[in-house]
């Protein structure tokens, strides 16, 4: 797949990490062919889920439908990059101007 879509949240406690694993499981179970969950990481005050996709906007739209009712949705940041690239295109939230993975 051509793109890596990154879903990112602040990490403050083990409860947040537990929620991350729950969200990852929900995506694995419910994400259609638009994307494939490729793991997660946590550290430096943030946690990330990685999704491989050829259509990042469509995959994000599907992810939003799956996760919008969850509490962590309120603090999500999302961006994607070409697998071989380093520059991220921000998808969410609107108005976010910088995205990086620590």
C-alpha positions as a Markdown table, in Angstrom:
| # | Residue | x | y | z |
|---|---|---|---|---|
| 1 | Unk | 0.0 | 0.0 | 0.0 |
| 2 | Unk | 1.2 | 3.5 | -0.9 |
| 3 | Unk | 0.4 | 5.5 | 2.3 |
| 4 | Unk | 0.7 | 5.3 | 6.0 |
| 5 | Unk | -2.2 | 6.9 | 7.9 |
| 6 | Unk | -1.4 | 7.8 | 11.5 |
| 7 | Unk | -4.0 | 8.2 | 14.2 |
| 8 | Unk | -2.5 | 10.0 | 17.2 |
| 9 | Unk | -3.6 | 10.9 | 20.8 |
| 10 | Unk | -2.0 | 12.3 | 23.9 |
| 11 | Unk | -0.9 | 9.6 | 26.3 |
| 12 | Unk | -1.3 | 10.4 | 30.0 |
| 13 | Unk | -1.9 | 7.1 | 31.7 |
| 14 | Unk | -2.2 | 3.4 | 31.4 |
| 15 | Unk | -5.9 | 3.9 | 31.0 |
| 16 | Unk | -5.2 | 5.8 | 27.7 |
| 17 | Unk | -3.0 | 2.9 | 26.5 |
| 18 | Unk | -5.8 | 0.4 | 27.3 |
| 19 | Unk | -8.2 | 2.6 | 25.2 |
| 20 | Unk | -5.6 | 2.6 | 22.4 |
| 21 | Unk | -5.5 | -1.2 | 22.3 |
| 22 | Unk | -9.4 | -1.3 | 22.4 |
| 23 | Unk | -9.5 | 1.2 | 19.5 |
| 24 | Unk | -6.9 | -0.8 | 17.5 |
| 25 | Unk | -9.0 | -4.0 | 18.0 |
| 26 | Unk | -12.1 | -2.2 | 16.8 |
| 27 | Unk | -10.4 | -1.0 | 13.7 |
| 28 | Unk | -9.0 | -4.4 | 12.9 |
| 29 | Unk | -12.5 | -5.9 | 13.3 |
| 30 | Unk | -14.4 | -3.2 | 11.4 |
| 31 | Unk | -12.1 | -1.5 | 8.8 |
| 32 | Unk | -13.0 | -2.6 | 5.3 |
| 33 | Unk | -10.5 | -2.9 | 2.4 |
| 34 | Unk | -9.8 | 0.8 | 2.6 |
| 35 | Unk | -7.0 | 0.2 | 5.1 |
| 36 | Unk | -5.1 | -2.3 | 7.1 |
| 37 | Unk | -4.0 | -1.7 | 10.7 |
| 38 | Unk | -0.2 | -2.0 | 10.9 |
| 39 | Unk | 0.3 | -1.7 | 14.6 |
| 40 | Unk | 0.7 | 0.9 | 17.3 |
| 41 | Unk | 3.3 | 2.6 | 19.5 |
| 42 | Unk | 3.3 | 4.8 | 22.6 |
| 43 | Unk | 5.8 | 7.0 | 24.2 |
| 44 | Unk | 6.9 | 10.6 | 24.7 |
| 45 | Unk | 3.4 | 11.6 | 25.8 |
| 46 | Unk | 1.7 | 10.3 | 22.7 |
| 47 | Unk | 0.3 | 7.1 | 21.2 |
| 48 | Unk | -0.2 | 6.2 | 17.6 |
| 49 | Unk | -2.1 | 3.7 | 15.5 |
| 50 | Unk | -0.7 | 3.1 | 12.0 |
| 51 | Unk | -2.9 | 2.2 | 9.1 |
| 52 | Unk | -1.6 | 1.2 | 5.6 |
| 53 | Unk | -3.9 | 2.4 | 2.7 |
| 54 | Unk | -4.0 | 3.4 | -0.9 |
| 55 | Unk | -6.8 | 5.9 | -0.2 |
| 56 | Unk | -6.0 | 7.8 | 3.0 |
| 57 | Unk | -9.0 | 10.2 | 3.0 |
| 58 | Unk | -11.5 | 7.3 | 2.4 |
| 59 | Unk | -9.8 | 5.2 | 5.1 |
| 60 | Unk | -10.0 | 8.2 | 7.5 |
| 61 | Unk | -13.7 | 8.7 | 6.7 |
| 62 | Unk | -14.3 | 5.1 | 7.5 |
| 63 | Unk | -12.2 | 5.3 | 10.7 |
| 64 | Unk | -14.2 | 8.4 | 11.8 |
| 65 | Unk | -17.5 | 6.5 | 11.4 |
| 66 | Unk | -16.1 | 3.6 | 13.5 |
| 67 | Unk | -14.6 | 5.8 | 16.3 |
| 68 | Unk | -16.7 | 9.0 | 16.4 |
| 69 | Unk | -18.7 | 7.9 | 19.4 |
| 70 | Unk | -15.7 | 7.0 | 21.5 |
| 71 | Unk | -14.4 | 9.4 | 24.2 |
| 72 | Unk | -10.8 | 9.5 | 22.7 |
| 73 | Unk | -12.2 | 10.8 | 19.4 |
| 74 | Unk | -12.3 | 14.4 | 20.9 |
| 75 | Unk | -8.4 | 14.5 | 21.1 |
| 76 | Unk | -7.5 | 12.6 | 17.9 |
| 77 | Unk | -5.0 | 14.0 | 15.4 |
| 78 | Unk | -4.6 | 12.3 | 12.0 |
| 79 | Unk | -2.2 | 12.6 | 9.1 |
| 80 | Unk | -0.7 | 10.5 | 6.3 |
| 81 | Unk | 2.5 | 10.3 | 4.3 |
| 82 | Unk | 3.8 | 8.2 | 1.5 |
| 83 | Unk | 5.4 | 5.1 | 2.9 |
| 84 | Unk | 8.7 | 6.2 | 1.4 |
| 85 | Unk | 8.2 | 9.9 | 2.4 |
| 86 | Unk | 8.5 | 11.9 | 5.5 |
| 87 | Unk | 6.1 | 14.9 | 5.0 |
| 88 | Unk | 2.7 | 14.5 | 6.5 |
| 89 | Unk | -0.6 | 15.7 | 5.1 |
| 90 | Unk | -2.9 | 16.6 | 8.0 |
| 91 | Unk | -6.5 | 15.3 | 7.9 |
| 92 | Unk | -7.7 | 16.1 | 11.3 |
| 93 | Unk | -8.5 | 18.3 | 13.2 |
| 94 | Unk | -9.1 | 21.1 | 10.8 |
| 95 | Unk | -6.7 | 24.0 | 11.5 |
| 96 | Unk | -3.9 | 21.7 | 12.7 |
| 97 | Unk | -0.7 | 23.0 | 11.2 |
| 98 | Unk | 2.0 | 20.6 | 12.4 |
| 99 | Unk | 2.1 | 16.9 | 12.8 |
| 100 | Unk | 5.0 | 14.7 | 13.9 |
| 101 | Unk | 5.7 | 11.4 | 15.6 |
| 102 | Unk | 8.0 | 11.7 | 18.6 |
